[in-house]
């Protein structure tokens, strides 16, 4: 069996699963915190959005590296 293409994309696909799990954990913790203390929503929401942005930035950075290294 012959494999065509780049193994970088397989690595990126596996790495993006980690980012998706991280985003899920971030918002699960946010929803749990707001459900326990609704008055803390103003404090927790920016923290959750910052965590989401950082997790997605790492996924995008991985995509960029997959294309740069694959060339």
Secondary structure, 3 states (H helix, E strand, C coil): CCCCCCHHHHHHHHHHHHHHHHHHHHHHHHHHHHHHCHHHHHHHHHHHHHHHHHHHHHHHHHHHHHHHHHC
